[in-house]
């Protein structure tokens, strides 16, 4: 039973972690693009 609960919690955590990484990844991409434009000057 504990194994099933742990698996469920882990799946939940992974899903939220994935969403968080996705949002952060998009933000980092925007910053890198801005930095790239700045460095090109």
QUIGILIN-V392518 format. One record per pair of residues at least 24 apart in sequence whose ideal C-beta (glycine too) atoms are under 10 Angstrom apart, sorted by the first residue. I is the first residue (numbers start at 1). J is the second residue. If there is no record, write none. Layout:
BEGIN
I:J ; I:J
END
This chain:
BEGIN
none
END
